[in-house]
Amino acid sequence: MRWQRTVRLAAVAACLAAIQAGCRKSASPPASQPAKARPQQRPPRPQAPPADPNSFDGLIYRGDKAIEGGGFSQAIELFTKAADQRTDDLLALRGLANALTLAGQHSRAAETYRRIIELQPTDRTARFDLAVALSRLRSFGEAEEIYRQLLAEDEDFVQARYNLAALYQVQGKLAAACQCWQEVIRRAPQFATAHASLGAALMDLGKPQEAMESFARAAELRQDDPTIWMNLAAAAYSAGNLGRAAGAARRATQLAETDPVAWRVLGDIMLAIHRKGGEQEFLVEAAKAWQRSLELDPNQPELRGRLIVTETSDTAPGGGG
């Protein structure tokens, strides 16, 4: 069914959130991340407004405040001025790199991270963030190499392994992605996105039974995520477990009442159950789910035709997707 591919893509999108780790307004990574790079010891940042706002400390202070307020372009200007005053100062360069990343200027950010690494080769935070920038620039090979180097130095650097798994999956290196996700899960079993991303890779490898179990674990960990439940429904359907598929699809519609895909998924699963056992009640439920999907998204002519056939015949309509 076409919706199976649609909902699996959502799990891939979730794993790509891993590559957002370098884009942050503070030291904390996004909620989907298992860990952050442990930063090097850094000079203290000015905690109060310096007397001269155009002094080095004044520019750093103002740059930090601009980032806090979402003024990334202003922050870039301020940190650039600070870096011009002290060309090799790591505080200014780190602030500039972060502002550039937040502003989506990944090419300049990568150049700045490279400069930081030249000045302090042991700064693994800068190396990690360089890999993030390279990923966004689609320089996947170089990004992979950096992550592998970081893992060679510290095999328990979970976030580097997490991002490496995401890179493998983006590129269709599914076997490598699965192995990497499994290592992430072994070290950080509480992260639902890792389980969901492993499920997506297993689905694309044609292993729906294993994918179903991965999505089920993800759903246990993040019970309020409708995308995970829809992916569980898709995997269970492919694995032939229609009861589990139906339960997952119903849960998805409860969590995402205005999502037409969720209702279509539920309808298709109910149709499959009806065809298997012949119970009319499941066909009725399928029709109700499709009707709701059409109310939310009328631009589904195939589904509309299927609904018409269902409502005018005692025979299940042809075509499941």
RABEL-V902682 format. One line per field, one symbol per residue. ss: DSSP state (2 for helix, 1 for strand, 0 for the rest). A space follows every 10 residues. Layout:
ss=???
This chain:
ss=0222222222 2222222222 2200000000 0000000000 0000000000 0000022222 2222222200 0222222222 2222200002 2222222222 2200022222 2222222220 0002222222 2222220002 2222222222 2220000222 2222222222 0002222222 2222222000 0222222222 2222000222 2222222222 2000022222 2222222200 0222222222 2222200002 2222222222 2222222002 2222222222 2222220000 2222222222 2200000000 0
